Amino acid sequence: MDGSLTESAESTRRFWVASPTTALAVGVLTLLLAVASVAFAVVETDFSLSYAVSTAVPLSFTCVGVVVARRQPRNAIGWLLLAPALASVGGTAAGSYVLLQYQAGYRGLPLVRPAMFLAPGWAWFLLLLPWPILLFPDGRLSSAATRRIAGVGLVACAAILAVILRASAPALYARNPPVNNNNGQVLYSSPGGLAAALDTALFVLFVGFCVAVVIRQVLAYRRSTGVYRQQLKWLMSGGAIAIIGELITVTTNTWYPLPAVIALPVSIGIGVLRYRLYEIDRLISRTLSYAILTALLVVTFIGLIALTTNTFALSGQVGVAASTLAAAALFNPLRKQLQHLVDRRFNRLHYDAEAIVAAFSARLRDAVEIDAIRADLLDAVNRAVQPSHASVWIRSRAHD
């Protein structure tokens, strides 16, 4: 009896800590820290649109994390979405607070030096980001392979955390800390020699952990079926958009593709909450078909302009007009053909349903027996829509 009471009390305490109220409190705290970091940046005259976007990205994790944690407080995914957002926004606010004293000239601010430990918010965000992906969708270490990957990740994150603390420790005790501003971030001097080699090895270990997380989910997708497969489709689609956006941001050194990272928390939230899971097939097929269609029309448009202006020696305005009309005429036929091809590969359910309906329509032209039509109709509906129950009611007309 005493054991059951103790277990019940422990379960109640855990639920109180991981409760909807706690999730809302963490979300409000993150929002307040974001407002504080923006205010600090305005005071330092360092605020820009890119700074606002970089603050909005972790806030998207906060919004999704609050919703998931309030709906499913015992699922670790919601809390794992809240953690990187809180760490990132808190670190950015701490870094801006440090720069108020050492660059903006606001001397005598309290707790400035301890804030240096929290300043590299981007590092906390990157260290915590792989965990909701690894534990998706139920927040559990469901297999031995997952537990091994998680062990490697814990070692890598703990070691990198120690490196960050070591890098910030000299600034904590120095009279004039060697800090400088880089888009609101506090940077410390890099080590050399053996320490630099160790840092590189730890970075490679962390990258290996991230790659292992992605491979684990890809292998899980290949073995999955049903609802779990749809959940992984959402995760992989959002992850692909986020990775492409981040790669474009890094290679072009612009912040415009950065909001694409928001697709990752949104897709995780949809996958965990199972909100309209089966629309992912339609979304993927439409995105691919319109992307390919846009590329083909652009190539056609440019090619026709070159052909009409160079080969036929037409004026530029006539060439543009002719190319526009040709691209408009090709739009609908190309769209239908591409949609058919893409649905066949990425939206198979829709493709099969259309094929079943088309076959039923062809048979219906020659059908005369009402019982045969009814049986054929029920068979087509069952195979195309797969309802739990289907029936046909035929109303009999009274004759005069």
GIRAPE-V538218 format. One record per backbone hydrogen bond with DSSP energy under -0.5 kcal/mol. CO is the residue of the C=O (numbers start at 1). NH is the residue of the N-H. E is the energy in kcal/mol with one decimal. If there is no record, write none. Layout:
# GIRAPE-V538218
CO:NH:E ; CO:NH:E
This chain:
# GIRAPE-V538218
1:5:-2.0 ; 2:6:-2.3 ; 3:7:-2.4 ; 4:8:-2.3 ; 5:9:-2.3 ; 6:10:-2.4 ; 7:11:-2.3 ; 8:12:-2.3 ; 9:13:-2.3 ; 10:14:-2.3 ; 11:15:-2.3 ; 12:16:-2.0 ; 13:17:-2.0 ; 14:18:-2.7 ; 16:19:-0.6 ; 17:19:-1.1 ; 19:23:-2.1 ; 20:24:-2.2 ; 21:25:-2.4 ; 22:26:-2.5 ; 23:27:-2.2 ; 24:28:-2.5 ; 25:29:-2.5 ; 26:30:-2.4 ; 27:31:-2.1 ; 28:32:-2.5 ; 29:33:-2.3 ; 30:34:-2.1 ; 31:35:-2.3 ; 32:36:-2.4 ; 33:37:-2.6 ; 34:38:-2.2 ; 35:39:-2.3 ; 36:40:-2.6 ; 37:41:-2.2 ; 38:42:-2.2 ; 39:43:-2.1 ; 40:44:-2.1 ; 41:46:-3.0 ; 41:47:-0.8 ; 42:45:-1.2 ; 48:52:-1.9 ; 49:53:-2.2 ; 50:54:-2.5 ; 51:55:-1.3 ; 52:56:-2.0 ; 53:57:-1.7 ; 54:58:-0.7 ; 55:59:-1.1 ; 56:60:-1.4 ; 57:60:-0.7 ; 57:61:-1.1 ; 58:62:-1.8 ; 59:63:-2.5 ; 60:64:-2.1 ; 61:65:-2.7 ; 62:66:-2.7 ; 63:67:-1.9 ; 64:68:-2.7 ; 65:69:-2.8 ; 66:70:-2.1 ; 67:71:-2.0 ; 68:72:-3.4 ; 72:75:-1.8 ; 74:76:-0.6 ; 75:78:-0.7 ; 75:79:-0.6 ; 76:80:-2.3 ; 77:81:-1.4 ; 78:82:-1.6 ; 79:83:-2.1 ; 80:84:-0.8 ; 81:85:-1.0 ; 82:86:-2.7 ; 83:87:-2.6 ; 84:88:-2.6 ; 85:89:-2.7 ; 86:90:-2.5 ; 87:91:-2.3 ; 88:92:-2.4 ; 89:93:-2.5 ; 90:94:-2.4 ; 91:95:-2.6 ; 92:96:-2.4 ; 93:97:-2.0 ; 94:98:-2.2 ; 95:99:-2.2 ; 96:100:-1.2 ; 97:101:-0.8 ; 98:101:-0.8 ; 98:102:-2.0 ; 99:103:-2.0 ; 99:104:-2.2 ; 100:106:-2.7 ; 105:107:-1.5 ; 106:109:-0.6 ; 109:112:-0.7 ; 111:115:-1.0 ; 112:116:-0.6 ; 113:116:-1.4 ; 114:117:-1.2 ; 114:118:-0.5 ; 115:118:-0.7 ; 115:119:-0.7 ; 116:119:-0.5 ; 119:121:-2.7 ; 120:123:-0.8 ; 120:124:-1.3 ; 121:125:-2.2 ; 122:126:-2.2 ; 123:127:-2.3 ; 124:128:-1.8 ; 125:129:-1.4 ; 126:130:-0.6 ; 128:131:-0.9 ; 128:132:-0.6 ; 129:133:-0.7 ; 130:134:-2.4 ; 131:135:-2.3 ; 133:136:-0.7 ; 135:139:-2.7 ; 135:140:-0.6 ; 140:142:-1.4 ; 143:147:-2.0 ; 144:148:-2.1 ; 145:149:-2.4 ; 146:150:-2.5 ; 147:151:-2.0 ; 148:152:-2.1 ; 149:153:-2.4 ; 150:154:-2.4 ; 151:155:-2.1 ; 152:156:-2.5 ; 153:157:-2.8 ; 154:158:-2.5 ; 155:159:-2.3 ; 156:160:-2.4 ; 157:161:-2.4 ; 158:162:-2.0 ; 159:163:-1.9 ; 160:164:-2.4 ; 161:165:-2.3 ; 162:166:-2.2 ; 163:167:-2.3 ; 164:168:-1.9 ; 165:169:-1.3 ; 166:170:-0.7 ; 168:172:-1.2 ; 169:172:-0.6 ; 169:173:-1.1 ; 170:174:-1.5 ; 175:177:-0.5 ; 177:179:-2.1 ; 180:187:-1.6 ; 182:185:-0.9 ; 185:182:-1.5 ; 185:187:-0.5 ; 187:180:-0.7 ; 192:195:-1.0 ; 193:197:-1.7 ; 194:198:-2.4 ; 195:199:-2.4 ; 196:200:-2.1 ; 197:201:-2.1 ; 198:202:-2.4 ; 199:203:-2.1 ; 200:204:-2.3 ; 201:205:-2.2 ; 202:206:-2.3 ; 203:207:-2.5 ; 204:208:-2.4 ; 205:209:-2.0 ; 206:210:-2.3 ; 207:211:-2.5 ; 208:212:-2.4 ; 209:213:-1.9 ; 210:214:-1.9 ; 211:215:-2.7 ; 212:216:-2.4 ; 213:217:-1.7 ; 214:218:-2.2 ; 215:219:-2.7 ; 216:220:-2.0 ; 217:221:-2.0 ; 218:222:-1.8 ; 219:223:-1.2 ; 220:224:-0.9 ; 221:224:-0.5 ; 225:228:-0.8 ; 225:229:-0.9 ; 226:230:-1.6 ; 227:231:-2.4 ; 228:232:-2.1 ; 229:233:-1.8 ; 230:234:-1.9 ; 231:235:-2.1 ; 232:236:-2.8 ; 233:237:-2.3 ; 234:238:-2.6 ; 235:239:-2.5 ; 236:240:-2.2 ; 237:241:-2.2 ; 238:242:-2.3 ; 239:243:-2.6 ; 240:244:-2.5 ; 241:245:-2.4 ; 242:246:-2.4 ; 243:247:-2.7 ; 244:248:-2.3 ; 245:249:-2.1 ; 246:250:-2.5 ; 247:251:-2.7 ; 248:252:-2.3 ; 249:253:-1.1 ; 249:254:-0.8 ; 255:258:-1.5 ; 256:259:-0.6 ; 257:260:-1.9 ; 258:261:-2.2 ; 259:262:-1.7 ; 260:263:-1.6 ; 261:264:-1.6 ; 261:265:-0.6 ; 262:266:-1.7 ; 263:267:-2.4 ; 264:268:-2.2 ; 265:269:-2.6 ; 266:270:-2.3 ; 267:271:-2.3 ; 268:272:-2.6 ; 269:273:-2.4 ; 270:274:-1.1 ; 270:275:-1.4 ; 274:276:-0.8 ; 276:279:-1.4 ; 277:280:-1.7 ; 279:283:-2.4 ; 280:284:-2.8 ; 281:285:-2.4 ; 282:286:-2.5 ; 283:287:-2.3 ; 284:288:-2.6 ; 285:289:-2.5 ; 286:290:-2.3 ; 287:291:-2.0 ; 288:292:-2.6 ; 289:293:-2.5 ; 290:294:-2.5 ; 291:295:-2.2 ; 292:296:-2.5 ; 293:297:-2.6 ; 294:298:-2.4 ; 295:299:-2.4 ; 296:300:-2.6 ; 297:301:-2.8 ; 298:302:-2.7 ; 299:303:-2.6 ; 300:304:-2.6 ; 301:305:-2.0 ; 302:306:-2.3 ; 303:307:-2.3 ; 304:308:-2.9 ; 305:309:-2.3 ; 306:310:-2.1 ; 306:311:-0.7 ; 307:311:-1.2 ; 307:312:-1.6 ; 308:314:-2.7 ; 315:319:-2.5 ; 316:320:-2.4 ; 317:321:-2.3 ; 318:322:-2.7 ; 319:323:-2.4 ; 320:324:-2.4 ; 321:325:-2.3 ; 322:326:-2.3 ; 323:327:-2.5 ; 324:328:-2.4 ; 325:329:-2.3 ; 326:330:-1.7 ; 327:331:-0.9 ; 328:332:-0.6 ; 329:333:-0.5 ; 330:334:-2.2 ; 331:335:-2.5 ; 332:336:-2.3 ; 333:337:-2.0 ; 334:338:-2.8 ; 335:339:-2.6 ; 336:340:-1.9 ; 337:341:-2.1 ; 338:342:-3.0 ; 339:343:-2.5 ; 340:344:-1.5 ; 341:345:-0.9 ; 342:345:-0.7 ; 342:346:-3.4 ; 342:347:-0.6 ; 343:347:-1.2 ; 347:351:-2.1 ; 348:352:-3.2 ; 349:353:-2.3 ; 350:354:-2.3 ; 351:355:-2.0 ; 352:356:-2.4 ; 353:357:-2.3 ; 354:358:-2.4 ; 355:359:-2.2 ; 356:360:-2.3 ; 357:361:-2.4 ; 358:362:-1.9 ; 359:363:-2.1 ; 360:364:-2.0 ; 361:365:-0.9 ; 362:365:-0.5 ; 363:366:-0.9 ; 363:367:-0.6 ; 369:373:-2.2 ; 370:374:-2.4 ; 371:375:-2.4 ; 372:376:-2.6 ; 373:377:-2.7 ; 374:378:-2.4 ; 375:379:-2.1 ; 376:380:-2.3 ; 377:381:-2.5 ; 378:382:-2.5 ; 379:383:-2.0 ; 380:384:-2.3 ; 381:385:-2.6 ; 381:386:-1.1 ; 392:394:-0.6 ; 393:395:-0.6
